[in-house]
Amino acid sequence: MIIEVCGAGCPRCHATKDNAGKALQELGLKEGEDVAVTEIKDAKLMAARGVMLTPAVVIDGVKVCEGRIPSIEEIQKWIKEKID
């Protein structure tokens, strides 16, 4: 699974990436082994993923959130949906 956090690197983007890491940790998944978490800062790459507002979260190529910081629980729900 690939989780992409899209944004320019602002505090909101960092908070989104931190929440993704915490969600993985609470689910017992290891970043780098089970799931890759990457940051997308390039505007062209974000646009290619359909992102208009940041921060945004894209999981396996599907945009699941944009324009806000998702909660740890929301991210866990999206991950579980992809695993099941």
PyMOL Python script that loads the backbone (N, CA, C, O; Angstrom):
from pymol import cmd

cmd.read_pdbstr("""\
ATOM      1  N   MET A   1       0.849  -1.171   0.000  1.00  0.00           N
ATOM      2  CA  MET A   1       0.000   0.000   0.000  1.00  0.00           C
ATOM      3  C   MET A   1       0.890   1.228   0.000  1.00  0.00           C
ATOM      4  O   MET A   1       1.920   1.264   0.673  1.00  0.00           O
ATOM      5  N   ILE A   2       0.479   2.243  -0.769  1.00  0.00           N
ATOM      6  CA  ILE A   2       1.216   3.503  -0.821  1.00  0.00           C
ATOM      7  C   ILE A   2       0.287   4.624  -0.373  1.00  0.00           C
ATOM      8  O   ILE A   2      -0.777   4.837  -0.954  1.00  0.00           O
ATOM      9  N   ILE A   3       0.705   5.334   0.664  1.00  0.00           N
ATOM     10  CA  ILE A   3      -0.028   6.490   1.155  1.00  0.00           C
ATOM     11  C   ILE A   3       0.779   7.723   0.787  1.00  0.00           C
ATOM     12  O   ILE A   3       1.933   7.864   1.191  1.00  0.00           O
ATOM     13  N   GLU A   4       0.164   8.618   0.016  1.00  0.00           N
ATOM     14  CA  GLU A   4       0.825   9.844  -0.395  1.00  0.00           C
ATOM     15  C   GLU A   4       0.174  11.023   0.310  1.00  0.00           C
ATOM     16  O   GLU A   4      -1.045  11.190   0.266  1.00  0.00           O
ATOM     17  N   VAL A   5       0.996  11.838   0.960  1.00  0.00           N
ATOM     18  CA  VAL A   5       0.534  13.064   1.587  1.00  0.00           C
ATOM     19  C   VAL A   5       0.947  14.196   0.658  1.00  0.00           C
ATOM     20  O   VAL A   5       2.137  14.430   0.448  1.00  0.00           O
ATOM     21  N   CYS A   6      -0.029  14.894   0.108  1.00  0.00           N
ATOM     22  CA  CYS A   6       0.242  15.960  -0.857  1.00  0.00           C
ATOM     23  C   CYS A   6       0.170  17.320  -0.183  1.00  0.00           C
ATOM     24  O   CYS A   6      -0.792  17.631   0.520  1.00  0.00           O
ATOM     25  N   GLY A   7       1.201  18.125  -0.407  1.00  0.00           N
ATOM     26  CA  GLY A   7       1.244  19.475   0.129  1.00  0.00           C
ATOM     27  C   GLY A   7       2.645  20.040   0.045  1.00  0.00           C
ATOM     28  O   GLY A   7       3.609  19.320  -0.216  1.00  0.00           O
ATOM     29  N   ALA A   8       2.741  21.333   0.269  1.00  0.00           N
ATOM     30  CA  ALA A   8       4.017  22.043   0.102  1.00  0.00           C
ATOM     31  C   ALA A   8       4.971  21.883   1.284  1.00  0.00           C
ATOM     32  O   ALA A   8       6.102  22.367   1.232  1.00  0.00           O
ATOM     33  N   GLY A   9       4.540  21.225   2.322  1.00  0.00           N
ATOM     34  CA  GLY A   9       5.407  21.046   3.491  1.00  0.00           C
ATOM     35  C   GLY A   9       5.061  21.976   4.632  1.00  0.00           C
ATOM     36  O   GLY A   9       5.890  22.217   5.510  1.00  0.00           O
ATOM     37  N   CYS A  10       3.853  22.500   4.634  1.00  0.00           N
ATOM     38  CA  CYS A  10       3.402  23.402   5.705  1.00  0.00           C
ATOM     39  C   CYS A  10       3.100  22.593   6.976  1.00  0.00           C
ATOM     40  O   CYS A  10       3.081  21.363   6.931  1.00  0.00           O
ATOM     41  N   PRO A  11       2.869  23.260   8.084  1.00  0.00           N
ATOM     42  CA  PRO A  11       2.548  22.539   9.327  1.00  0.00           C
ATOM     43  C   PRO A  11       1.329  21.616   9.207  1.00  0.00           C
ATOM     44  O   PRO A  11       1.293  20.556   9.832  1.00  0.00           O
ATOM     45  N   ARG A  12       0.336  22.011   8.410  1.00  0.00           N
ATOM     46  CA  ARG A  12      -0.854  21.158   8.226  1.00  0.00           C
ATOM     47  C   ARG A  12      -0.483  19.878   7.494  1.00  0.00           C
ATOM     48  O   ARG A  12      -1.014  18.809   7.796  1.00  0.00           O
ATOM     49  N   CYS A  13       0.430  19.984   6.531  1.00  0.00           N
ATOM     50  CA  CYS A  13       0.880  18.800   5.789  1.00  0.00           C
ATOM     51  C   CYS A  13       1.679  17.874   6.705  1.00  0.00           C
ATOM     52  O   CYS A  13       1.531  16.653   6.647  1.00  0.00           O
ATOM     53  N   HIS A  14       2.525  18.462   7.551  1.00  0.00           N
ATOM     54  CA  HIS A  14       3.295  17.657   8.503  1.00  0.00           C
ATOM     55  C   HIS A  14       2.365  16.952   9.488  1.00  0.00           C
ATOM     56  O   HIS A  14       2.590  15.794   9.838  1.00  0.00           O
ATOM     57  N   ALA A  15       1.317  17.655   9.935  1.00  0.00           N
ATOM     58  CA  ALA A  15       0.356  17.044  10.857  1.00  0.00           C
ATOM     59  C   ALA A  15      -0.367  15.875  10.191  1.00  0.00           C
ATOM     60  O   ALA A  15      -0.632  14.859  10.834  1.00  0.00           O
ATOM     61  N   THR A  16      -0.682  16.017   8.913  1.00  0.00           N
ATOM     62  CA  THR A  16      -1.342  14.943   8.173  1.00  0.00           C
ATOM     63  C   THR A  16      -0.425  13.732   8.076  1.00  0.00           C
ATOM     64  O   THR A  16      -0.864  12.602   8.289  1.00  0.00           O
ATOM     65  N   LYS A  17       0.847  13.962   7.756  1.00  0.00           N
ATOM     66  CA  LYS A  17       1.802  12.856   7.667  1.00  0.00           C
ATOM     67  C   LYS A  17       1.995  12.203   9.036  1.00  0.00           C
ATOM     68  O   LYS A  17       2.076  10.978   9.131  1.00  0.00           O
ATOM     69  N   ASP A  18       2.067  13.006  10.089  1.00  0.00           N
ATOM     70  CA  ASP A  18       2.199  12.459  11.446  1.00  0.00           C
ATOM     71  C   ASP A  18       0.998  11.587  11.797  1.00  0.00           C
ATOM     72  O   ASP A  18       1.160  10.514  12.378  1.00  0.00           O
ATOM     73  N   ASN A  19      -0.208  12.041  11.447  1.00  0.00           N
ATOM     74  CA  ASN A  19      -1.414  11.252  11.727  1.00  0.00           C
ATOM     75  C   ASN A  19      -1.398   9.937  10.957  1.00  0.00           C
ATOM     76  O   ASN A  19      -1.838   8.909  11.473  1.00  0.00           O
ATOM     77  N   ALA A  20      -0.895   9.964   9.729  1.00  0.00           N
ATOM     78  CA  ALA A  20      -0.795   8.725   8.952  1.00  0.00           C
ATOM     79  C   ALA A  20       0.155   7.747   9.636  1.00  0.00           C
ATOM     80  O   ALA A  20      -0.132   6.553   9.720  1.00  0.00           O
ATOM     81  N   GLY A  21       1.282   8.253  10.123  1.00  0.00           N
ATOM     82  CA  GLY A  21       2.235   7.400  10.831  1.00  0.00           C
ATOM     83  C   GLY A  21       1.646   6.813  12.101  1.00  0.00           C
ATOM     84  O   GLY A  21       1.853   5.637  12.399  1.00  0.00           O
ATOM     85  N   LYS A  22       0.913   7.624  12.851  1.00  0.00           N
ATOM     86  CA  LYS A  22       0.274   7.147  14.081  1.00  0.00           C
ATOM     87  C   LYS A  22      -0.801   6.112  13.776  1.00  0.00           C
ATOM     88  O   LYS A  22      -0.952   5.132  14.506  1.00  0.00           O
ATOM     89  N   ALA A  23      -1.550   6.332  12.695  1.00  0.00           N
ATOM     90  CA  ALA A  23      -2.594   5.380  12.307  1.00  0.00           C
ATOM     91  C   ALA A  23      -1.975   4.025  11.983  1.00  0.00           C
ATOM     92  O   ALA A  23      -2.485   2.986  12.402  1.00  0.00           O
ATOM     93  N   LEU A  24      -0.879   4.043  11.239  1.00  0.00           N
ATOM     94  CA  LEU A  24      -0.191   2.790  10.910  1.00  0.00           C
ATOM     95  C   LEU A  24       0.299   2.094  12.167  1.00  0.00           C
ATOM     96  O   LEU A  24       0.127   0.886  12.333  1.00  0.00           O
ATOM     97  N   GLN A  25       0.907   2.870  13.044  1.00  0.00           N
ATOM     98  CA  GLN A  25       1.465   2.312  14.272  1.00  0.00           C
ATOM     99  C   GLN A  25       0.371   1.656  15.115  1.00  0.00           C
ATOM    100  O   GLN A  25       0.558   0.556  15.635  1.00  0.00           O
ATOM    101  N   GLU A  26      -0.767   2.333  15.248  1.00  0.00           N
ATOM    102  CA  GLU A  26      -1.864   1.782  16.053  1.00  0.00           C
ATOM    103  C   GLU A  26      -2.473   0.528  15.423  1.00  0.00           C
ATOM    104  O   GLU A  26      -3.023  -0.321  16.125  1.00  0.00           O
ATOM    105  N   LEU A  27      -2.369   0.417  14.092  1.00  0.00           N
ATOM    106  CA  LEU A  27      -2.881  -0.774  13.405  1.00  0.00           C
ATOM    107  C   LEU A  27      -1.857  -1.901  13.375  1.00  0.00           C
ATOM    108  O   LEU A  27      -2.152  -3.000  12.905  1.00  0.00           O
ATOM    109  N   GLY A  28      -0.658  -1.631  13.872  1.00  0.00           N
ATOM    110  CA  GLY A  28       0.388  -2.647  13.889  1.00  0.00           C
ATOM    111  C   GLY A  28       1.098  -2.815  12.558  1.00  0.00           C
ATOM    112  O   GLY A  28       1.753  -3.831  12.323  1.00  0.00           O
ATOM    113  N   LEU A  29       0.971  -1.830  11.691  1.00  0.00           N
ATOM    114  CA  LEU A  29       1.643  -1.865  10.395  1.00  0.00           C
ATOM    115  C   LEU A  29       2.929  -1.057  10.477  1.00  0.00           C
ATOM    116  O   LEU A  29       2.996  -0.057  11.192  1.00  0.00           O
ATOM    117  N   LYS A  30       3.943  -1.490   9.749  1.00  0.00           N
ATOM    118  CA  LYS A  30       5.235  -0.812   9.804  1.00  0.00           C
ATOM    119  C   LYS A  30       5.479  -0.035   8.527  1.00  0.00           C
ATOM    120  O   LYS A  30       5.425  -0.576   7.423  1.00  0.00           O
ATOM    121  N   GLU A  31       5.748   1.251   8.708  1.00  0.00           N
ATOM    122  CA  GLU A  31       6.074   2.103   7.565  1.00  0.00           C
ATOM    123  C   GLU A  31       7.378   1.611   6.959  1.00  0.00           C
ATOM    124  O   GLU A  31       8.368   1.409   7.661  1.00  0.00           O
ATOM    125  N   GLY A  32       7.364   1.426   5.664  1.00  0.00           N
ATOM    126  CA  GLY A  32       8.551   0.941   4.975  1.00  0.00           C
ATOM    127  C   GLY A  32       8.496  -0.552   4.699  1.00  0.00           C
ATOM    128  O   GLY A  32       9.054  -1.020   3.706  1.00  0.00           O
ATOM    129  N   GLU A  33       7.829  -1.306   5.569  1.00  0.00           N
ATOM    130  CA  GLU A  33       7.702  -2.750   5.366  1.00  0.00           C
ATOM    131  C   GLU A  33       6.334  -3.095   4.787  1.00  0.00           C
ATOM    132  O   GLU A  33       6.234  -3.696   3.717  1.00  0.00           O
ATOM    133  N   ASP A  34       5.278  -2.705   5.508  1.00  0.00           N
ATOM    134  CA  ASP A  34       3.910  -3.015   5.084  1.00  0.00           C
ATOM    135  C   ASP A  34       3.331  -1.922   4.182  1.00  0.00           C
ATOM    136  O   ASP A  34       2.571  -2.198   3.253  1.00  0.00           O
ATOM    137  N   VAL A  35       3.708  -0.677   4.479  1.00  0.00           N
ATOM    138  CA  VAL A  35       3.124   0.481   3.813  1.00  0.00           C
ATOM    139  C   VAL A  35       4.208   1.523   3.556  1.00  0.00           C
ATOM    140  O   VAL A  35       5.083   1.742   4.393  1.00  0.00           O
ATOM    141  N   ALA A  36       4.141   2.157   2.400  1.00  0.00           N
ATOM    142  CA  ALA A  36       5.047   3.270   2.107  1.00  0.00           C
ATOM    143  C   ALA A  36       4.272   4.573   2.281  1.00  0.00           C
ATOM    144  O   ALA A  36       3.188   4.738   1.721  1.00  0.00           O
ATOM    145  N   VAL A  37       4.832   5.494   3.060  1.00  0.00           N
ATOM    146  CA  VAL A  37       4.237   6.818   3.223  1.00  0.00           C
ATOM    147  C   VAL A  37       5.188   7.812   2.574  1.00  0.00           C
ATOM    148  O   VAL A  37       6.344   7.938   2.976  1.00  0.00           O
ATOM    149  N   THR A  38       4.687   8.516   1.567  1.00  0.00           N
ATOM    150  CA  THR A  38       5.523   9.470   0.847  1.00  0.00           C
ATOM    151  C   THR A  38       4.876  10.845   0.854  1.00  0.00           C
ATOM    152  O   THR A  38       3.673  10.988   1.074  1.00  0.00           O
ATOM    153  N   GLU A  39       5.701  11.850   0.609  1.00  0.00           N
ATOM    154  CA  GLU A  39       5.214  13.216   0.482  1.00  0.00           C
ATOM    155  C   GLU A  39       5.311  13.629  -0.978  1.00  0.00           C
ATOM    156  O   GLU A  39       6.319  13.385  -1.641  1.00  0.00           O
ATOM    157  N   ILE A  40       4.262  14.251  -1.466  1.00  0.00           N
ATOM    158  CA  ILE A  40       4.246  14.800  -2.813  1.00  0.00           C
ATOM    159  C   ILE A  40       4.199  16.323  -2.657  1.00  0.00           C
ATOM    160  O   ILE A  40       3.213  16.871  -2.164  1.00  0.00           O
ATOM    161  N   LYS A  41       5.266  16.997  -3.078  1.00  0.00           N
ATOM    162  CA  LYS A  41       5.324  18.448  -2.961  1.00  0.00           C
ATOM    163  C   LYS A  41       5.244  19.155  -4.313  1.00  0.00           C
ATOM    164  O   LYS A  41       5.040  20.368  -4.370  1.00  0.00           O
ATOM    165  N   ASP A  42       5.402  18.406  -5.391  1.00  0.00           N
ATOM    166  CA  ASP A  42       5.390  18.970  -6.733  1.00  0.00           C
ATOM    167  C   ASP A  42       3.950  19.248  -7.174  1.00  0.00           C
ATOM    168  O   ASP A  42       3.109  18.349  -7.161  1.00  0.00           O
ATOM    169  N   ALA A  43       3.673  20.485  -7.562  1.00  0.00           N
ATOM    170  CA  ALA A  43       2.317  20.886  -7.946  1.00  0.00           C
ATOM    171  C   ALA A  43       1.787  20.086  -9.133  1.00  0.00           C
ATOM    172  O   ALA A  43       0.597  19.775  -9.179  1.00  0.00           O
ATOM    173  N   LYS A  44       2.645  19.748 -10.090  1.00  0.00           N
ATOM    174  CA  LYS A  44       2.201  18.980 -11.254  1.00  0.00           C
ATOM    175  C   LYS A  44       1.806  17.567 -10.860  1.00  0.00           C
ATOM    176  O   LYS A  44       0.829  17.024 -11.376  1.00  0.00           O
ATOM    177  N   LEU A  45       2.566  16.967  -9.942  1.00  0.00           N
ATOM    178  CA  LEU A  45       2.218  15.621  -9.480  1.00  0.00           C
ATOM    179  C   LEU A  45       0.926  15.638  -8.680  1.00  0.00           C
ATOM    180  O   LEU A  45       0.113  14.719  -8.780  1.00  0.00           O
ATOM    181  N   MET A  46       0.738  16.699  -7.876  1.00  0.00           N
ATOM    182  CA  MET A  46      -0.508  16.812  -7.113  1.00  0.00           C
ATOM    183  C   MET A  46      -1.694  16.957  -8.068  1.00  0.00           C
ATOM    184  O   MET A  46      -2.727  16.315  -7.880  1.00  0.00           O
ATOM    185  N   ALA A  47      -1.543  17.797  -9.089  1.00  0.00           N
ATOM    186  CA  ALA A  47      -2.622  18.002 -10.052  1.00  0.00           C
ATOM    187  C   ALA A  47      -2.940  16.709 -10.794  1.00  0.00           C
ATOM    188  O   ALA A  47      -4.103  16.440 -11.097  1.00  0.00           O
ATOM    189  N   ALA A  48      -1.925  15.913 -11.088  1.00  0.00           N
ATOM    190  CA  ALA A  48      -2.137  14.639 -11.769  1.00  0.00           C
ATOM    191  C   ALA A  48      -2.961  13.681 -10.919  1.00  0.00           C
ATOM    192  O   ALA A  48      -3.617  12.785 -11.449  1.00  0.00           O
ATOM    193  N   ARG A  49      -2.928  13.865  -9.616  1.00  0.00           N
ATOM    194  CA  ARG A  49      -3.717  13.029  -8.700  1.00  0.00           C
ATOM    195  C   ARG A  49      -5.076  13.654  -8.386  1.00  0.00           C
ATOM    196  O   ARG A  49      -5.838  13.115  -7.584  1.00  0.00           O
ATOM    197  N   GLY A  50      -5.376  14.780  -9.013  1.00  0.00           N
ATOM    198  CA  GLY A  50      -6.669  15.426  -8.810  1.00  0.00           C
ATOM    199  C   GLY A  50      -6.732  16.288  -7.568  1.00  0.00           C
ATOM    200  O   GLY A  50      -7.823  16.648  -7.126  1.00  0.00           O
ATOM    201  N   VAL A  51      -5.586  16.629  -6.994  1.00  0.00           N
ATOM    202  CA  VAL A  51      -5.547  17.413  -5.762  1.00  0.00           C
ATOM    203  C   VAL A  51      -5.607  18.899  -6.097  1.00  0.00           C
ATOM    204  O   VAL A  51      -4.781  19.415  -6.849  1.00  0.00           O
ATOM    205  N   MET A  52      -6.599  19.577  -5.526  1.00  0.00           N
ATOM    206  CA  MET A  52      -6.747  21.018  -5.715  1.00  0.00           C
ATOM    207  C   MET A  52      -6.452  21.780  -4.430  1.00  0.00           C
ATOM    208  O   MET A  52      -6.021  22.932  -4.479  1.00  0.00           O
ATOM    209  N   LEU A  53      -6.678  21.151  -3.285  1.00  0.00           N
ATOM    210  CA  LEU A  53      -6.447  21.770  -1.979  1.00  0.00           C
ATOM    211  C   LEU A  53      -5.529  20.878  -1.157  1.00  0.00           C
ATOM    212  O   LEU A  53      -5.605  19.652  -1.234  1.00  0.00           O
ATOM    213  N   THR A  54      -4.668  21.502  -0.374  1.00  0.00           N
ATOM    214  CA  THR A  54      -3.772  20.731   0.491  1.00  0.00           C
ATOM    215  C   THR A  54      -4.077  21.038   1.943  1.00  0.00           C
ATOM    216  O   THR A  54      -4.627  22.095   2.251  1.00  0.00           O
ATOM    217  N   PRO A  55      -3.733  20.143   2.826  1.00  0.00           N
ATOM    218  CA  PRO A  55      -3.147  18.838   2.581  1.00  0.00           C
ATOM    219  C   PRO A  55      -4.164  17.874   1.976  1.00  0.00           C
ATOM    220  O   PRO A  55      -5.375  18.035   2.122  1.00  0.00           O
ATOM    221  N   ALA A  56      -3.631  16.880   1.302  1.00  0.00           N
ATOM    222  CA  ALA A  56      -4.475  15.840   0.707  1.00  0.00           C
ATOM    223  C   ALA A  56      -3.830  14.488   0.965  1.00  0.00           C
ATOM    224  O   ALA A  56      -2.615  14.383   1.137  1.00  0.00           O
ATOM    225  N   VAL A  57      -4.663  13.460   0.988  1.00  0.00           N
ATOM    226  CA  VAL A  57      -4.181  12.094   1.174  1.00  0.00           C
ATOM    227  C   VAL A  57      -4.657  11.256  -0.012  1.00  0.00           C
ATOM    228  O   VAL A  57      -5.837  11.254  -0.364  1.00  0.00           O
ATOM    229  N   VAL A  58      -3.704  10.546  -0.613  1.00  0.00           N
ATOM    230  CA  VAL A  58      -3.996   9.648  -1.728  1.00  0.00           C
ATOM    231  C   VAL A  58      -3.496   8.259  -1.322  1.00  0.00           C
ATOM    232  O   VAL A  58      -2.327   8.091  -0.976  1.00  0.00           O
ATOM    233  N   ILE A  59      -4.384   7.273  -1.367  1.00  0.00           N
ATOM    234  CA  ILE A  59      -4.008   5.903  -1.006  1.00  0.00           C
ATOM    235  C   ILE A  59      -4.150   5.028  -2.241  1.00  0.00           C
ATOM    236  O   ILE A  59      -5.234   4.904  -2.812  1.00  0.00           O
ATOM    237  N   ASP A  60      -3.040   4.425  -2.644  1.00  0.00           N
ATOM    238  CA  ASP A  60      -3.007   3.568  -3.837  1.00  0.00           C
ATOM    239  C   ASP A  60      -3.658   4.248  -5.042  1.00  0.00           C
ATOM    240  O   ASP A  60      -4.420   3.629  -5.785  1.00  0.00           O
ATOM    241  N   GLY A  61      -3.343   5.534  -5.220  1.00  0.00           N
ATOM    242  CA  GLY A  61      -3.825   6.267  -6.389  1.00  0.00           C
ATOM    243  C   GLY A  61      -5.210   6.858  -6.279  1.00  0.00           C
ATOM    244  O   GLY A  61      -5.679   7.500  -7.219  1.00  0.00           O
ATOM    245  N   VAL A  62      -5.885   6.656  -5.148  1.00  0.00           N
ATOM    246  CA  VAL A  62      -7.242   7.175  -4.952  1.00  0.00           C
ATOM    247  C   VAL A  62      -7.216   8.281  -3.903  1.00  0.00           C
ATOM    248  O   VAL A  62      -6.802   8.058  -2.765  1.00  0.00           O
ATOM    249  N   LYS A  63      -7.662   9.478  -4.293  1.00  0.00           N
ATOM    250  CA  LYS A  63      -7.726  10.602  -3.351  1.00  0.00           C
ATOM    251  C   LYS A  63      -8.838  10.331  -2.349  1.00  0.00           C
ATOM    252  O   LYS A  63      -9.989  10.121  -2.731  1.00  0.00           O
ATOM    253  N   VAL A  64      -8.489  10.337  -1.061  1.00  0.00           N
ATOM    254  CA  VAL A  64      -9.479  10.065  -0.022  1.00  0.00           C
ATOM    255  C   VAL A  64      -9.797  11.296   0.816  1.00  0.00           C
ATOM    256  O   VAL A  64     -10.789  11.312   1.544  1.00  0.00           O
ATOM    257  N   CYS A  65      -8.957  12.334   0.716  1.00  0.00           N
ATOM    258  CA  CYS A  65      -9.168  13.522   1.537  1.00  0.00           C
ATOM    259  C   CYS A  65      -8.379  14.679   0.945  1.00  0.00           C
ATOM    260  O   CYS A  65      -7.274  14.486   0.436  1.00  0.00           O
ATOM    261  N   GLU A  66      -8.943  15.881   1.010  1.00  0.00           N
ATOM    262  CA  GLU A  66      -8.172  17.059   0.621  1.00  0.00           C
ATOM    263  C   GLU A  66      -8.711  18.299   1.320  1.00  0.00           C
ATOM    264  O   GLU A  66      -9.898  18.404   1.629  1.00  0.00           O
ATOM    265  N   GLY A  67      -7.789  19.240   1.559  1.00  0.00           N
ATOM    266  CA  GLY A  67      -8.169  20.519   2.139  1.00  0.00           C
ATOM    267  C   GLY A  67      -8.330  20.534   3.643  1.00  0.00           C
ATOM    268  O   GLY A  67      -8.777  21.531   4.210  1.00  0.00           O
ATOM    269  N   ARG A  68      -7.969  19.431   4.301  1.00  0.00           N
ATOM    270  CA  ARG A  68      -8.080  19.374   5.765  1.00  0.00           C
ATOM    271  C   ARG A  68      -7.155  18.301   6.308  1.00  0.00           C
ATOM    272  O   ARG A  68      -6.645  17.458   5.569  1.00  0.00           O
ATOM    273  N   ILE A  69      -6.951  18.353   7.621  1.00  0.00           N
ATOM    274  CA  ILE A  69      -6.126  17.347   8.290  1.00  0.00           C
ATOM    275  C   ILE A  69      -7.045  16.222   8.746  1.00  0.00           C
ATOM    276  O   ILE A  69      -7.896  16.433   9.610  1.00  0.00           O
ATOM    277  N   PRO A  70      -6.886  15.035   8.182  1.00  0.00           N
ATOM    278  CA  PRO A  70      -7.742  13.921   8.611  1.00  0.00           C
ATOM    279  C   PRO A  70      -7.306  13.398   9.983  1.00  0.00           C
ATOM    280  O   PRO A  70      -6.131  13.459  10.345  1.00  0.00           O
ATOM    281  N   SER A  71      -8.269  12.893  10.721  1.00  0.00           N
ATOM    282  CA  SER A  71      -7.964  12.322  12.035  1.00  0.00           C
ATOM    283  C   SER A  71      -7.275  10.971  11.877  1.00  0.00           C
ATOM    284  O   SER A  71      -7.316  10.354  10.813  1.00  0.00           O
ATOM    285  N   ILE A  72      -6.654  10.535  12.942  1.00  0.00           N
ATOM    286  CA  ILE A  72      -6.015   9.217  12.958  1.00  0.00           C
ATOM    287  C   ILE A  72      -7.058   8.136  12.681  1.00  0.00           C
ATOM    288  O   ILE A  72      -6.794   7.187  11.943  1.00  0.00           O
ATOM    289  N   GLU A  73      -8.238   8.284  13.271  1.00  0.00           N
ATOM    290  CA  GLU A  73      -9.300   7.298  13.098  1.00  0.00           C
ATOM    291  C   GLU A  73      -9.761   7.221  11.642  1.00  0.00           C
ATOM    292  O   GLU A  73     -10.015   6.133  11.127  1.00  0.00           O
ATOM    293  N   GLU A  74      -9.868   8.378  10.981  1.00  0.00           N
ATOM    294  CA  GLU A  74     -10.261   8.380   9.566  1.00  0.00           C
ATOM    295  C   GLU A  74      -9.238   7.631   8.720  1.00  0.00           C
ATOM    296  O   GLU A  74      -9.595   6.815   7.870  1.00  0.00           O
ATOM    297  N   ILE A  75      -7.979   7.916   8.962  1.00  0.00           N
ATOM    298  CA  ILE A  75      -6.917   7.271   8.189  1.00  0.00           C
ATOM    299  C   ILE A  75      -6.931   5.773   8.437  1.00  0.00           C
ATOM    300  O   ILE A  75      -6.747   4.991   7.504  1.00  0.00           O
ATOM    301  N   GLN A  76      -7.146   5.362   9.676  1.00  0.00           N
ATOM    302  CA  GLN A  76      -7.239   3.933   9.975  1.00  0.00           C
ATOM    303  C   GLN A  76      -8.388   3.294   9.201  1.00  0.00           C
ATOM    304  O   GLN A  76      -8.240   2.188   8.681  1.00  0.00           O
ATOM    305  N   LYS A  77      -9.517   3.966   9.118  1.00  0.00           N
ATOM    306  CA  LYS A  77     -10.677   3.449   8.386  1.00  0.00           C
ATOM    307  C   LYS A  77     -10.326   3.257   6.912  1.00  0.00           C
ATOM    308  O   LYS A  77     -10.663   2.228   6.327  1.00  0.00           O
ATOM    309  N   TRP A  78      -9.650   4.241   6.303  1.00  0.00           N
ATOM    310  CA  TRP A  78      -9.273   4.129   4.888  1.00  0.00           C
ATOM    311  C   TRP A  78      -8.299   2.977   4.671  1.00  0.00           C
ATOM    312  O   TRP A  78      -8.401   2.250   3.683  1.00  0.00           O
ATOM    313  N   ILE A  79      -7.357   2.812   5.596  1.00  0.00           N
ATOM    314  CA  ILE A  79      -6.379   1.733   5.471  1.00  0.00           C
ATOM    315  C   ILE A  79      -7.079   0.385   5.579  1.00  0.00           C
ATOM    316  O   ILE A  79      -6.815  -0.520   4.788  1.00  0.00           O
ATOM    317  N   LYS A  80      -7.975   0.249   6.562  1.00  0.00           N
ATOM    318  CA  LYS A  80      -8.707  -1.010   6.746  1.00  0.00           C
ATOM    319  C   LYS A  80      -9.532  -1.354   5.516  1.00  0.00           C
ATOM    320  O   LYS A  80      -9.622  -2.520   5.131  1.00  0.00           O
ATOM    321  N   GLU A  81     -10.144  -0.329   4.889  1.00  0.00           N
ATOM    322  CA  GLU A  81     -10.939  -0.567   3.675  1.00  0.00           C
ATOM    323  C   GLU A  81     -10.070  -1.110   2.555  1.00  0.00           C
ATOM    324  O   GLU A  81     -10.516  -1.952   1.776  1.00  0.00           O
ATOM    325  N   LYS A  82      -8.838  -0.638   2.466  1.00  0.00           N
ATOM    326  CA  LYS A  82      -7.927  -1.104   1.420  1.00  0.00           C
ATOM    327  C   LYS A  82      -7.404  -2.510   1.707  1.00  0.00           C
ATOM    328  O   LYS A  82      -7.153  -3.283   0.783  1.00  0.00           O
ATOM    329  N   ILE A  83      -7.242  -2.837   2.983  1.00  0.00           N
ATOM    330  CA  ILE A  83      -6.714  -4.152   3.372  1.00  0.00           C
ATOM    331  C   ILE A  83      -7.775  -5.234   3.178  1.00  0.00           C
ATOM    332  O   ILE A  83      -7.469  -6.337   2.723  1.00  0.00           O
ATOM    333  N   ASP A  84      -9.030  -4.913   3.527  1.00  0.00           N
ATOM    334  CA  ASP A  84     -10.113  -5.908   3.459  1.00  0.00           C
ATOM    335  C   ASP A  84     -10.501  -6.255   2.051  1.00  0.00           C
ATOM    336  O   ASP A  84     -11.395  -7.075   1.842  1.00  0.00           O
TER     337      ASP A  84
END
""", "prot")
cmd.dss("prot")
cmd.show_as("cartoon", "prot")
cmd.util.cbc("prot")
cmd.orient("prot")
